[in-house]
């Protein structure tokens, strides 16, 4: 049975690197297009948020898993 190798970097690191390259490529092809991304709570990194916030052509929606603290904030 295959086993995953341990990794010293968080999984969000590789996702952000790949995502940046894809989004930048799409932006070069269609410079007037706004690119919308949906990310799961697992990939909520401040590096992604900082990067996306600095780009006028990137919008994102984050899906978070509910917990007691978030539910209190909604109420």
mmCIF file of the N, C-alpha and C atoms, coordinates in Angstrom:
data_MODEL
# 
_entry.id   MODEL 
# 
loop_
_atom_site.group_PDB 
_atom_site.id 
_atom_site.type_symbol 
_atom_site.label_atom_id 
_atom_site.label_alt_id 
_atom_site.label_comp_id 
_atom_site.label_asym_id 
_atom_site.label_entity_id 
_atom_site.label_seq_id 
_atom_site.pdbx_PDB_ins_code 
_atom_site.Cartn_x 
_atom_site.Cartn_y 
_atom_site.Cartn_z 
_atom_site.occupancy 
_atom_site.B_iso_or_equiv 
_atom_site.pdbx_formal_charge 
_atom_site.auth_seq_id 
_atom_site.auth_comp_id 
_atom_site.auth_asym_id 
_atom_site.auth_atom_id 
_atom_site.pdbx_PDB_model_num 
ATOM 1   N N  . UNK A 1 1  ? 0.852   -1.170 0.000   1.00 0.00 ? 1  UNK A N  1 
ATOM 2   C CA . UNK A 1 1  ? 0.000   0.000  0.000   1.00 0.00 ? 1  UNK A CA 1 
ATOM 3   C C  . UNK A 1 1  ? 0.905   1.242  0.000   1.00 0.00 ? 1  UNK A C  1 
ATOM 4   N N  . UNK A 1 2  ? 0.672   2.195  -0.911  1.00 0.00 ? 2  UNK A N  1 
ATOM 5   C CA . UNK A 1 2  ? 1.518   3.398  -0.945  1.00 0.00 ? 2  UNK A CA 1 
ATOM 6   C C  . UNK A 1 2  ? 1.300   4.265  0.291   1.00 0.00 ? 2  UNK A C  1 
ATOM 7   N N  . UNK A 1 3  ? 2.376   4.890  0.715   1.00 0.00 ? 3  UNK A N  1 
ATOM 8   C CA . UNK A 1 3  ? 2.295   5.789  1.875   1.00 0.00 ? 3  UNK A CA 1 
ATOM 9   C C  . UNK A 1 3  ? 2.722   7.180  1.444   1.00 0.00 ? 3  UNK A C  1 
ATOM 10  N N  . UNK A 1 4  ? 2.091   8.159  2.001   1.00 0.00 ? 4  UNK A N  1 
ATOM 11  C CA . UNK A 1 4  ? 2.483   9.541  1.737   1.00 0.00 ? 4  UNK A CA 1 
ATOM 12  C C  . UNK A 1 4  ? 3.779   9.847  2.462   1.00 0.00 ? 4  UNK A C  1 
ATOM 13  N N  . UNK A 1 5  ? 4.656   10.568 1.774   1.00 0.00 ? 5  UNK A N  1 
ATOM 14  C CA . UNK A 1 5  ? 5.891   10.990 2.415   1.00 0.00 ? 5  UNK A CA 1 
ATOM 15  C C  . UNK A 1 5  ? 5.604   12.225 3.268   1.00 0.00 ? 5  UNK A C  1 
ATOM 16  N N  . UNK A 1 6  ? 6.248   12.342 4.410   1.00 0.00 ? 6  UNK A N  1 
ATOM 17  C CA . UNK A 1 6  ? 6.069   13.558 5.201   1.00 0.00 ? 6  UNK A CA 1 
ATOM 18  C C  . UNK A 1 6  ? 6.653   14.753 4.459   1.00 0.00 ? 6  UNK A C  1 
ATOM 19  N N  . UNK A 1 7  ? 6.056   15.885 4.647   1.00 0.00 ? 7  UNK A N  1 
ATOM 20  C CA . UNK A 1 7  ? 6.498   17.099 3.969   1.00 0.00 ? 7  UNK A CA 1 
ATOM 21  C C  . UNK A 1 7  ? 6.790   18.169 5.009   1.00 0.00 ? 7  UNK A C  1 
ATOM 22  N N  . UNK A 1 8  ? 7.859   18.916 4.793   1.00 0.00 ? 8  UNK A N  1 
ATOM 23  C CA . UNK A 1 8  ? 8.219   19.967 5.736   1.00 0.00 ? 8  UNK A CA 1 
ATOM 24  C C  . UNK A 1 8  ? 7.463   21.264 5.471   1.00 0.00 ? 8  UNK A C  1 
ATOM 25  N N  . UNK A 1 9  ? 6.915   21.411 4.273   1.00 0.00 ? 9  UNK A N  1 
ATOM 26  C CA . UNK A 1 9  ? 6.174   22.618 3.927   1.00 0.00 ? 9  UNK A CA 1 
ATOM 27  C C  . UNK A 1 9  ? 4.684   22.358 4.047   1.00 0.00 ? 9  UNK A C  1 
ATOM 28  N N  . UNK A 1 10 ? 3.913   23.370 4.418   1.00 0.00 ? 10 UNK A N  1 
ATOM 29  C CA . UNK A 1 10 ? 2.465   23.190 4.456   1.00 0.00 ? 10 UNK A CA 1 
ATOM 30  C C  . UNK A 1 10 ? 1.921   22.971 3.053   1.00 0.00 ? 10 UNK A C  1 
ATOM 31  N N  . UNK A 1 11 ? 0.820   22.246 2.936   1.00 0.00 ? 11 UNK A N  1 
ATOM 32  C CA . UNK A 1 11 ? 0.252   21.951 1.617   1.00 0.00 ? 11 UNK A CA 1 
ATOM 33  C C  . UNK A 1 11 ? -0.188  23.218 0.904   1.00 0.00 ? 11 UNK A C  1 
ATOM 34  N N  . UNK A 1 12 ? -0.508  24.275 1.645   1.00 0.00 ? 12 UNK A N  1 
ATOM 35  C CA . UNK A 1 12 ? -0.930  25.524 1.007   1.00 0.00 ? 12 UNK A CA 1 
ATOM 36  C C  . UNK A 1 12 ? 0.199   26.169 0.229   1.00 0.00 ? 12 UNK A C  1 
ATOM 37  N N  . UNK A 1 13 ? 1.452   25.879 0.583   1.00 0.00 ? 13 UNK A N  1 
ATOM 38  C CA . UNK A 1 13 ? 2.589   26.483 -0.105  1.00 0.00 ? 13 UNK A CA 1 
ATOM 39  C C  . UNK A 1 13 ? 2.588   26.109 -1.579  1.00 0.00 ? 13 UNK A C  1 
ATOM 40  N N  . UNK A 1 14 ? 2.481   24.813 -1.879  1.00 0.00 ? 14 UNK A N  1 
ATOM 41  C CA . UNK A 1 14 ? 2.486   24.355 -3.261  1.00 0.00 ? 14 UNK A CA 1 
ATOM 42  C C  . UNK A 1 14 ? 1.253   24.820 -4.020  1.00 0.00 ? 14 UNK A C  1 
ATOM 43  N N  . UNK A 1 15 ? 0.117   24.827 -3.378  1.00 0.00 ? 15 UNK A N  1 
ATOM 44  C CA . UNK A 1 15 ? -1.113  25.267 -4.024  1.00 0.00 ? 15 UNK A CA 1 
ATOM 45  C C  . UNK A 1 15 ? -0.990  26.728 -4.425  1.00 0.00 ? 15 UNK A C  1 
ATOM 46  N N  . UNK A 1 16 ? -0.488  27.564 -3.550  1.00 0.00 ? 16 UNK A N  1 
ATOM 47  C CA . UNK A 1 16 ? -0.350  28.984 -3.856  1.00 0.00 ? 16 UNK A CA 1 
ATOM 48  C C  . UNK A 1 16 ? 0.612   29.194 -5.014  1.00 0.00 ? 16 UNK A C  1 
ATOM 49  N N  . UNK A 1 17 ? 1.717   28.486 -5.016  1.00 0.00 ? 17 UNK A N  1 
ATOM 50  C CA . UNK A 1 17 ? 2.693   28.629 -6.099  1.00 0.00 ? 17 UNK A CA 1 
ATOM 51  C C  . UNK A 1 17 ? 2.085   28.277 -7.456  1.00 0.00 ? 17 UNK A C  1 
ATOM 52  N N  . UNK A 1 18 ? 1.370   27.190 -7.509  1.00 0.00 ? 18 UNK A N  1 
ATOM 53  C CA . UNK A 1 18 ? 0.732   26.760 -8.753  1.00 0.00 ? 18 UNK A CA 1 
ATOM 54  C C  . UNK A 1 18 ? -0.380  27.723 -9.138  1.00 0.00 ? 18 UNK A C  1 
ATOM 55  N N  . UNK A 1 19 ? -1.194  28.086 -8.176  1.00 0.00 ? 19 UNK A N  1 
ATOM 56  C CA . UNK A 1 19 ? -2.326  28.969 -8.444  1.00 0.00 ? 19 UNK A CA 1 
ATOM 57  C C  . UNK A 1 19 ? -1.868  30.329 -8.964  1.00 0.00 ? 19 UNK A C  1 
ATOM 58  N N  . UNK A 1 20 ? -0.810  30.862 -8.375  1.00 0.00 ? 20 UNK A N  1 
ATOM 59  C CA . UNK A 1 20 ? -0.275  32.148 -8.855  1.00 0.00 ? 20 UNK A CA 1 
ATOM 60  C C  . UNK A 1 20 ? 0.127   32.062 -10.312 1.00 0.00 ? 20 UNK A C  1 
ATOM 61  N N  . UNK A 1 21 ? 0.811   30.997 -10.677 1.00 0.00 ? 21 UNK A N  1 
ATOM 62  C CA . UNK A 1 21 ? 1.256   30.840 -12.066 1.00 0.00 ? 21 UNK A CA 1 
ATOM 63  C C  . UNK A 1 21 ? 0.073   30.742 -13.021 1.00 0.00 ? 21 UNK A C  1 
ATOM 64  N N  . UNK A 1 22 ? -0.944  29.983 -12.649 1.00 0.00 ? 22 UNK A N  1 
ATOM 65  C CA . UNK A 1 22 ? -2.115  29.824 -13.507 1.00 0.00 ? 22 UNK A CA 1 
ATOM 66  C C  . UNK A 1 22 ? -2.868  31.142 -13.643 1.00 0.00 ? 22 UNK A C  1 
ATOM 67  N N  . UNK A 1 23 ? -3.086  31.822 -12.532 1.00 0.00 ? 23 UNK A N  1 
ATOM 68  C CA . UNK A 1 23 ? -3.830  33.081 -12.562 1.00 0.00 ? 23 UNK A CA 1 
ATOM 69  C C  . UNK A 1 23 ? -3.065  34.140 -13.348 1.00 0.00 ? 23 UNK A C  1 
ATOM 70  N N  . UNK A 1 24 ? -1.766  34.234 -13.157 1.00 0.00 ? 24 UNK A N  1 
ATOM 71  C CA . UNK A 1 24 ? -0.976  35.215 -13.902 1.00 0.00 ? 24 UNK A CA 1 
ATOM 72  C C  . UNK A 1 24 ? -1.012  34.917 -15.401 1.00 0.00 ? 24 UNK A C  1 
ATOM 73  N N  . UNK A 1 25 ? -0.960  33.637 -15.760 1.00 0.00 ? 25 UNK A N  1 
ATOM 74  C CA . UNK A 1 25 ? -1.043  33.256 -17.169 1.00 0.00 ? 25 UNK A CA 1 
ATOM 75  C C  . UNK A 1 25 ? -2.397  33.661 -17.760 1.00 0.00 ? 25 UNK A C  1 
ATOM 76  N N  . UNK A 1 26 ? -3.477  33.341 -17.033 1.00 0.00 ? 26 UNK A N  1 
ATOM 77  C CA . UNK A 1 26 ? -4.814  33.711 -17.505 1.00 0.00 ? 26 UNK A CA 1 
ATOM 78  C C  . UNK A 1 26 ? -4.959  35.224 -17.630 1.00 0.00 ? 26 UNK A C  1 
ATOM 79  N N  . UNK A 1 27 ? -4.381  35.941 -16.692 1.00 0.00 ? 27 UNK A N  1 
ATOM 80  C CA . UNK A 1 27 ? -4.452  37.406 -16.740 1.00 0.00 ? 27 UNK A CA 1 
ATOM 81  C C  . UNK A 1 27 ? -3.699  37.958 -17.956 1.00 0.00 ? 27 UNK A C  1 
ATOM 82  N N  . UNK A 1 28 ? -2.588  37.339 -18.300 1.00 0.00 ? 28 UNK A N  1 
ATOM 83  C CA . UNK A 1 28 ? -1.858  37.773 -19.501 1.00 0.00 ? 28 UNK A CA 1 
ATOM 84  C C  . UNK A 1 28 ? -2.694  37.524 -20.758 1.00 0.00 ? 28 UNK A C  1 
ATOM 85  N N  . UNK A 1 29 ? -3.397  36.400 -20.799 1.00 0.00 ? 29 UNK A N  1 
ATOM 86  C CA . UNK A 1 29 ? -4.222  36.078 -21.969 1.00 0.00 ? 29 UNK A CA 1 
ATOM 87  C C  . UNK A 1 29 ? -5.461  36.961 -22.053 1.00 0.00 ? 29 UNK A C  1 
ATOM 88  N N  . UNK A 1 30 ? -6.077  37.235 -20.915 1.00 0.00 ? 30 UNK A N  1 
ATOM 89  C CA . UNK A 1 30 ? -7.302  38.038 -20.860 1.00 0.00 ? 30 UNK A CA 1 
ATOM 90  C C  . UNK A 1 30 ? -7.126  39.136 -19.805 1.00 0.00 ? 30 UNK A C  1 
ATOM 91  N N  . UNK A 1 31 ? -6.449  40.223 -20.160 1.00 0.00 ? 31 UNK A N  1 
ATOM 92  C CA . UNK A 1 31 ? -6.100  41.245 -19.166 1.00 0.00 ? 31 UNK A CA 1 
ATOM 93  C C  . UNK A 1 31 ? -7.279  42.002 -18.570 1.00 0.00 ? 31 UNK A C  1 
ATOM 94  N N  . UNK A 1 32 ? -8.431  41.989 -19.199 1.00 0.00 ? 32 UNK A N  1 
ATOM 95  C CA . UNK A 1 32 ? -9.587  42.722 -18.672 1.00 0.00 ? 32 UNK A CA 1 
ATOM 96  C C  . UNK A 1 32 ? -10.579 41.825 -17.946 1.00 0.00 ? 32 UNK A C  1 
ATOM 97  N N  . UNK A 1 33 ? -10.194 40.604 -17.681 1.00 0.00 ? 33 UNK A N  1 
ATOM 98  C CA . UNK A 1 33 ? -11.082 39.633 -17.048 1.00 0.00 ? 33 UNK A CA 1 
ATOM 99  C C  . UNK A 1 33 ? -10.804 39.543 -15.550 1.00 0.00 ? 33 UNK A C  1 
ATOM 100 N N  . UNK A 1 34 ? -11.872 39.498 -14.765 1.00 0.00 ? 34 UNK A N  1 
ATOM 101 C CA . UNK A 1 34 ? -11.745 39.263 -13.325 1.00 0.00 ? 34 UNK A CA 1 
ATOM 102 C C  . UNK A 1 34 ? -11.823 37.758 -13.098 1.00 0.00 ? 34 UNK A C  1 
ATOM 103 N N  . UNK A 1 35 ? -10.861 37.230 -12.383 1.00 0.00 ? 35 UNK A N  1 
ATOM 104 C CA . UNK A 1 35 ? -10.774 35.793 -12.125 1.00 0.00 ? 35 UNK A CA 1 
ATOM 105 C C  . UNK A 1 35 ? -11.292 35.527 -10.717 1.00 0.00 ? 35 UNK A C  1 
ATOM 106 N N  . UNK A 1 36 ? -12.301 34.679 -10.624 1.00 0.00 ? 36 UNK A N  1 
ATOM 107 C CA . UNK A 1 36 ? -12.899 34.365 -9.330  1.00 0.00 ? 36 UNK A CA 1 
ATOM 108 C C  . UNK A 1 36 ? -12.468 32.969 -8.893  1.00 0.00 ? 36 UNK A C  1 
ATOM 109 N N  . UNK A 1 37 ? -12.039 32.875 -7.659  1.00 0.00 ? 37 UNK A N  1 
ATOM 110 C CA . UNK A 1 37 ? -11.558 31.611 -7.105  1.00 0.00 ? 37 UNK A CA 1 
ATOM 111 C C  . UNK A 1 37 ? -12.375 31.252 -5.873  1.00 0.00 ? 37 UNK A C  1 
ATOM 112 N N  . UNK A 1 38 ? -12.587 29.970 -5.677  1.00 0.00 ? 38 UNK A N  1 
ATOM 113 C CA . UNK A 1 38 ? -13.202 29.490 -4.442  1.00 0.00 ? 38 UNK A CA 1 
ATOM 114 C C  . UNK A 1 38 ? -12.161 28.631 -3.744  1.00 0.00 ? 38 UNK A C  1 
ATOM 115 N N  . UNK A 1 39 ? -11.968 28.892 -2.482  1.00 0.00 ? 39 UNK A N  1 
ATOM 116 C CA . UNK A 1 39 ? -10.982 28.111 -1.732  1.00 0.00 ? 39 UNK A CA 1 
ATOM 117 C C  . UNK A 1 39 ? -11.620 27.531 -0.490  1.00 0.00 ? 39 UNK A C  1 
ATOM 118 N N  . UNK A 1 40 ? -11.183 26.354 -0.144  1.00 0.00 ? 40 UNK A N  1 
ATOM 119 C CA . UNK A 1 40 ? -11.691 25.706 1.060   1.00 0.00 ? 40 UNK A CA 1 
ATOM 120 C C  . UNK A 1 40 ? -10.926 26.213 2.272   1.00 0.00 ? 40 UNK A C  1 
ATOM 121 N N  . UNK A 1 41 ? -11.480 25.965 3.421   1.00 0.00 ? 41 UNK A N  1 
ATOM 122 C CA . UNK A 1 41 ? -10.854 26.424 4.657   1.00 0.00 ? 41 UNK A CA 1 
ATOM 123 C C  . UNK A 1 41 ? -9.457  25.846 4.833   1.00 0.00 ? 41 UNK A C  1 
ATOM 124 N N  . UNK A 1 42 ? -9.209  24.674 4.271   1.00 0.00 ? 42 UNK A N  1 
ATOM 125 C CA . UNK A 1 42 ? -7.884  24.055 4.392   1.00 0.00 ? 42 UNK A CA 1 
ATOM 126 C C  . UNK A 1 42 ? -6.807  24.908 3.723   1.00 0.00 ? 42 UNK A C  1 
ATOM 127 N N  . UNK A 1 43 ? -7.177  25.644 2.678   1.00 0.00 ? 43 UNK A N  1 
ATOM 128 C CA . UNK A 1 43 ? -6.211  26.447 1.937   1.00 0.00 ? 43 UNK A CA 1 
ATOM 129 C C  . UNK A 1 43 ? -6.298  27.927 2.276   1.00 0.00 ? 43 UNK A C  1 
ATOM 130 N N  . UNK A 1 44 ? -6.846  28.249 3.423   1.00 0.00 ? 44 UNK A N  1 
ATOM 131 C CA . UNK A 1 44 ? -6.936  29.649 3.853   1.00 0.00 ? 44 UNK A CA 1 
ATOM 132 C C  . UNK A 1 44 ? -5.607  30.071 4.465   1.00 0.00 ? 44 UNK A C  1 
ATOM 133 N N  . UNK A 1 45 ? -4.724  30.511 3.641   1.00 0.00 ? 45 UNK A N  1 
ATOM 134 C CA . UNK A 1 45 ? -3.448  30.979 4.166   1.00 0.00 ? 45 UNK A CA 1 
ATOM 135 C C  . UNK A 1 45 ? -3.364  32.484 4.015   1.00 0.00 ? 45 UNK A C  1 
ATOM 136 N N  . UNK A 1 46 ? -2.660  33.113 4.925   1.00 0.00 ? 46 UNK A N  1 
ATOM 137 C CA . UNK A 1 46 ? -2.525  34.564 4.819   1.00 0.00 ? 46 UNK A CA 1 
ATOM 138 C C  . UNK A 1 46 ? -1.692  34.940 3.602   1.00 0.00 ? 46 UNK A C  1 
ATOM 139 N N  . UNK A 1 47 ? -0.819  34.042 3.135   1.00 0.00 ? 47 UNK A N  1 
ATOM 140 C CA . UNK A 1 47 ? -0.035  34.326 1.928   1.00 0.00 ? 47 UNK A CA 1 
ATOM 141 C C  . UNK A 1 47 ? -0.953  34.450 0.708   1.00 0.00 ? 47 UNK A C  1 
ATOM 142 N N  . UNK A 1 48 ? -1.911  33.531 0.594   1.00 0.00 ? 48 UNK A N  1 
ATOM 143 C CA . UNK A 1 48 ? -2.858  33.610 -0.515  1.00 0.00 ? 48 UNK A CA 1 
ATOM 144 C C  . UNK A 1 48 ? -3.702  34.867 -0.421  1.00 0.00 ? 48 UNK A C  1 
ATOM 145 N N  . UNK A 1 49 ? -4.219  35.134 0.767   1.00 0.00 ? 49 UNK A N  1 
ATOM 146 C CA . UNK A 1 49 ? -5.069  36.305 0.950   1.00 0.00 ? 49 UNK A CA 1 
ATOM 147 C C  . UNK A 1 49 ? -4.315  37.595 0.619   1.00 0.00 ? 49 UNK A C  1 
ATOM 148 N N  . UNK A 1 50 ? -3.090  37.715 1.103   1.00 0.00 ? 50 UNK A N  1 
ATOM 149 C CA . UNK A 1 50 ? -2.288  38.908 0.801   1.00 0.00 ? 50 UNK A CA 1 
ATOM 150 C C  . UNK A 1 50 ? -2.030  39.039 -0.695  1.00 0.00 ? 50 UNK A C  1 
ATOM 151 N N  . UNK A 1 51 ? -1.709  37.935 -1.333  1.00 0.00 ? 51 UNK A N  1 
ATOM 152 C CA . UNK A 1 51 ? -1.444  37.967 -2.767  1.00 0.00 ? 51 UNK A CA 1 
ATOM 153 C C  . UNK A 1 51 ? -2.697  38.355 -3.544  1.00 0.00 ? 51 UNK A C  1 
ATOM 154 N N  . UNK A 1 52 ? -3.820  37.683 -3.259  1.00 0.00 ? 52 UNK A N  1 
ATOM 155 C CA . UNK A 1 52 ? -5.063  37.948 -3.988  1.00 0.00 ? 52 UNK A CA 1 
ATOM 156 C C  . UNK A 1 52 ? -5.563  39.368 -3.737  1.00 0.00 ? 52 UNK A C  1 
ATOM 157 N N  . UNK A 1 53 ? -5.415  39.860 -2.522  1.00 0.00 ? 53 UNK A N  1 
ATOM 158 C CA . UNK A 1 53 ? -5.877  41.209 -2.172  1.00 0.00 ? 53 UNK A CA 1 
ATOM 159 C C  . UNK A 1 53 ? -5.125  42.268 -2.975  1.00 0.00 ? 53 UNK A C  1 
ATOM 160 N N  . UNK A 1 54 ? -3.890  41.991 -3.342  1.00 0.00 ? 54 UNK A N  1 
ATOM 161 C CA . UNK A 1 54 ? -3.082  42.971 -4.067  1.00 0.00 ? 54 UNK A CA 1 
ATOM 162 C C  . UNK A 1 54 ? -3.370  42.974 -5.566  1.00 0.00 ? 54 UNK A C  1 
ATOM 163 N N  . UNK A 1 55 ? -4.200  42.074 -6.045  1.00 0.00 ? 55 UNK A N  1 
ATOM 164 C CA . UNK A 1 55 ? -4.522  41.973 -7.472  1.00 0.00 ? 55 UNK A CA 1 
ATOM 165 C C  . UNK A 1 55 ? -5.962  42.419 -7.711  1.00 0.00 ? 55 UNK A C  1 
ATOM 166 N N  . UNK A 1 56 ? -6.142  43.450 -8.528  1.00 0.00 ? 56 UNK A N  1 
ATOM 167 C CA . UNK A 1 56 ? -7.502  43.942 -8.802  1.00 0.00 ? 56 UNK A CA 1 
ATOM 168 C C  . UNK A 1 56 ? -8.310  42.924 -9.586  1.00 0.00 ? 56 UNK A C  1 
ATOM 169 N N  . UNK A 1 57 ? -7.661  42.029 -10.280 1.00 0.00 ? 57 UNK A N  1 
ATOM 170 C CA . UNK A 1 57 ? -8.348  41.091 -11.159 1.00 0.00 ? 57 UNK A CA 1 
ATOM 171 C C  . UNK A 1 57 ? -8.605  39.733 -10.501 1.00 0.00 ? 57 UNK A C  1 
ATOM 172 N N  . UNK A 1 58 ? -8.373  39.622 -9.207  1.00 0.00 ? 58 UNK A N  1 
ATOM 173 C CA . UNK A 1 58 ? -8.632  38.361 -8.497  1.00 0.00 ? 58 UNK A CA 1 
ATOM 174 C C  . UNK A 1 58 ? -9.661  38.607 -7.403  1.00 0.00 ? 58 UNK A C  1 
ATOM 175 N N  . UNK A 1 59 ? -10.719 37.816 -7.438  1.00 0.00 ? 59 UNK A N  1 
ATOM 176 C CA . UNK A 1 59 ? -11.706 37.791 -6.346  1.00 0.00 ? 59 UNK A CA 1 
ATOM 177 C C  . UNK A 1 59 ? -11.721 36.378 -5.797  1.00 0.00 ? 59 UNK A C  1 
ATOM 178 N N  . UNK A 1 60 ? -12.080 36.265 -4.535  1.00 0.00 ? 60 UNK A N  1 
ATOM 179 C CA . UNK A 1 60 ? -12.120 34.921 -3.960  1.00 0.00 ? 60 UNK A CA 1 
ATOM 180 C C  . UNK A 1 60 ? -13.227 34.806 -2.927  1.00 0.00 ? 60 UNK A C  1 
ATOM 181 N N  . UNK A 1 61 ? -13.688 33.583 -2.777  1.00 0.00 ? 61 UNK A N  1 
ATOM 182 C CA . UNK A 1 61 ? -14.694 33.227 -1.785  1.00 0.00 ? 61 UNK A CA 1 
ATOM 183 C C  . UNK A 1 61 ? -14.106 32.084 -0.978  1.00 0.00 ? 61 UNK A C  1 
ATOM 184 N N  . UNK A 1 62 ? -14.195 32.181 0.327   1.00 0.00 ? 62 UNK A N  1 
ATOM 185 C CA . UNK A 1 62 ? -13.639 31.154 1.196   1.00 0.00 ? 62 UNK A CA 1 
ATOM 186 C C  . UNK A 1 62 ? -14.768 30.370 1.855   1.00 0.00 ? 62 UNK A C  1 
ATOM 187 N N  . UNK A 1 63 ? -14.732 29.063 1.706   1.00 0.00 ? 63 UNK A N  1 
ATOM 188 C CA . UNK A 1 63 ? -15.695 28.201 2.377   1.00 0.00 ? 63 UNK A CA 1 
ATOM 189 C C  . UNK A 1 63 ? -15.108 27.723 3.693   1.00 0.00 ? 63 UNK A C  1 
ATOM 190 N N  . UNK A 1 64 ? -15.724 28.109 4.799   1.00 0.00 ? 64 UNK A N  1 
ATOM 191 C CA . UNK A 1 64 ? -15.229 27.723 6.116   1.00 0.00 ? 64 UNK A CA 1 
ATOM 192 C C  . UNK A 1 64 ? -16.136 26.680 6.745   1.00 0.00 ? 64 UNK A C  1 
ATOM 193 N N  . UNK A 1 65 ? -15.536 25.781 7.481   1.00 0.00 ? 65 UNK A N  1 
ATOM 194 C CA . UNK A 1 65 ? -16.295 24.805 8.244   1.00 0.00 ? 65 UNK A CA 1 
ATOM 195 C C  . UNK A 1 65 ? -16.839 25.510 9.479   1.00 0.00 ? 65 UNK A C  1 
ATOM 196 N N  . UNK A 1 66 ? -18.102 25.309 9.771   1.00 0.00 ? 66 UNK A N  1 
ATOM 197 C CA . UNK A 1 66 ? -18.700 25.951 10.928  1.00 0.00 ? 66 UNK A CA 1 
ATOM 198 C C  . UNK A 1 66 ? -18.110 25.451 12.242  1.00 0.00 ? 66 UNK A C  1 
ATOM 199 N N  . UNK A 1 67 ? -17.997 26.358 13.191  1.00 0.00 ? 67 UNK A N  1 
ATOM 200 C CA . UNK A 1 67 ? -17.589 25.989 14.536  1.00 0.00 ? 67 UNK A CA 1 
ATOM 201 C C  . UNK A 1 67 ? -18.308 26.917 15.512  1.00 0.00 ? 67 UNK A C  1 
ATOM 202 N N  . UNK A 1 68 ? -18.189 26.672 16.774  1.00 0.00 ? 68 UNK A N  1 
ATOM 203 C CA . UNK A 1 68 ? -18.927 27.427 17.788  1.00 0.00 ? 68 UNK A CA 1 
ATOM 204 C C  . UNK A 1 68 ? -18.616 28.923 17.711  1.00 0.00 ? 68 UNK A C  1 
ATOM 205 N N  . UNK A 1 69 ? -17.376 29.282 17.532  1.00 0.00 ? 69 UNK A N  1 
ATOM 206 C CA . UNK A 1 69 ? -16.970 30.693 17.479  1.00 0.00 ? 69 UNK A CA 1 
ATOM 207 C C  . UNK A 1 69 ? -17.623 31.394 16.283  1.00 0.00 ? 69 UNK A C  1 
ATOM 208 N N  . UNK A 1 70 ? -17.576 30.776 15.104  1.00 0.00 ? 70 UNK A N  1 
ATOM 209 C CA . UNK A 1 70 ? -18.202 31.383 13.926  1.00 0.00 ? 70 UNK A CA 1 
ATOM 210 C C  . UNK A 1 70 ? -19.716 31.490 14.081  1.00 0.00 ? 70 UNK A C  1 
ATOM 211 N N  . UNK A 1 71 ? -20.336 30.453 14.643  1.00 0.00 ? 71 UNK A N  1 
ATOM 212 C CA . UNK A 1 71 ? -21.776 30.496 14.839  1.00 0.00 ? 71 UNK A CA 1 
ATOM 213 C C  . UNK A 1 71 ? -22.170 31.612 15.812  1.00 0.00 ? 71 UNK A C  1 
ATOM 214 N N  . UNK A 1 72 ? -21.375 31.837 16.841  1.00 0.00 ? 72 UNK A N  1 
ATOM 215 C CA . UNK A 1 72 ? -21.631 32.946 17.763  1.00 0.00 ? 72 UNK A CA 1 
ATOM 216 C C  . UNK A 1 72 ? -21.537 34.284 17.043  1.00 0.00 ? 72 UNK A C  1 
ATOM 217 N N  . UNK A 1 73 ? -20.566 34.407 16.133  1.00 0.00 ? 73 UNK A N  1 
ATOM 218 C CA . UNK A 1 73 ? -20.407 35.655 15.393  1.00 0.00 ? 73 UNK A CA 1 
ATOM 219 C C  . UNK A 1 73 ? -21.584 35.909 14.453  1.00 0.00 ? 73 UNK A C  1 
ATOM 220 N N  . UNK A 1 74 ? -22.164 34.827 13.891  1.00 0.00 ? 74 UNK A N  1 
ATOM 221 C CA . UNK A 1 74 ? -23.313 34.960 13.009  1.00 0.00 ? 74 UNK A CA 1 
ATOM 222 C C  . UNK A 1 74 ? -24.534 35.411 13.793  1.00 0.00 ? 74 UNK A C  1 
ATOM 223 N N  . UNK A 1 75 ? -24.707 34.837 14.976  1.00 0.00 ? 75 UNK A N  1 
ATOM 224 C CA . UNK A 1 75 ? -25.866 35.206 15.807  1.00 0.00 ? 75 UNK A CA 1 
ATOM 225 C C  . UNK A 1 75 ? -25.747 36.654 16.206  1.00 0.00 ? 75 UNK A C  1 
# 
